[in-house]
Amino acid sequence: MLAVEGQLDVTTAERLARTFGALSDPTRVRLIAALAERERCVHDLAAGLGMSQSAISHQLRKLRDLRLVRFTKVGRHVYYKLDDEHIAALFAQGLEHVRHG
């Protein structure tokens, strides 16, 4: 069990709420699921989710602003991946919770 010492300060609580808020959108959850498997370009994400590249880019920008994903450019292609292992763990634990219940 994770122990949280003391109370959260307002700034930390707001940042955490924004992080969890990002997961309130099913498209963003599906993007995180896809990126938990491997790094992907916008084209592949759009094809996999059956959405336009501009719609995917819009959602990725929100995830990037919250530091949930990051990108690298290779030529004209932009590849996205989860920002760090904490995001993958958060997603995996959330998925386990949903499947368990």
Protein Blocks (a to p, Z undefined) as FASTA:
>chain_A
ZZdehjddfklmmmmmmmmmmmmpmklmmmmmmmmmpccdfklmmmmnopafklmmmmmm
mmmmnopaccddehjbccdddfblmlmmmmmmmmmmmmmZZ
